[in-house]
Amino acid sequence: QVLDTKDVQVFKVTVNGQDAKFIFGEKHNFKGTPLEITLPFELRRGQEAIVEISFESSPKSSALQWFSPEQTSGKKHPFLFSQCQ
């Protein structure tokens, strides 16, 4: 699986609760850096996979925007979204 990243630091990736291996591909100056994730198991057709990524963003992380808890409907947790889906 390959995801787009830009100026984020990734610490850990899990898939369905299992640690997954990951590497960064070659950085591109405006497209960012691909994050390549190797699933820790064979994925069967129709099987659900929940990918969790522990990361840290920076002020340089373009296209990532944060809502403070006060800006969300529940008013309890911050919310991160990306415009580079």
PyMOL commands that set and color helices and strands:
alter all, ss='L'
color gray80, all
select helices_A, chain A and resi 69-71
alter helices_A, ss='H'
color red, helices_A
select strands_A, chain A and resi 2-5+8-15+18-19+21-24+33-38+51-57+64-67+79-82
alter strands_A, ss='S'
color yellow, strands_A
deselect
rebuild
show_as cartoon
